[in-house]
């Protein structure tokens, strides 16, 4: 083991040799992103009370737990499919197989965003916009921030599919896929925190 995550193995040559430094640097970036999410979580927890709600709608009024559960299952499944794509790359099972599982991951990511966008539209329709209360401002600061990251991840997958088709599985493409994998799994971990702290805790409060 040279670094946490998928290690390509010495048979990948230059990509394996470069991965340790590149992946470590990306871990540092993710930790800075984690600080941002940590601050947003802290603000949300501070505002998730009757004072922060300012007489407006609370979690039980605006959250659709069934939809959120579906989103959770979709995103966790996408982490599995990305893992399969990473293993296909490590074991050199061919560009087509890697692209297939990346495509499935992309479809799942877009499905997650579709459910989330519908929930956001429903909240706006019932007057639960970000300007309604401190609680809703905190919600709209945290949850859509994660959605924005998922959107960026979907765009990144599309870019990598194009690069794989254009350049083939050259070392720089492999190391970029390694970093994309870390990013995607990181977003799943953040969502588990959102599902637990925002939705489950909010409904049960």
Helices and strands as residue ranges (DSSP letters): G 10-12, H 14-47, H 50-53, H 59-62, H 65-90, H 95-125, H 134-167, H 171-194, I 195-200, H 201-204
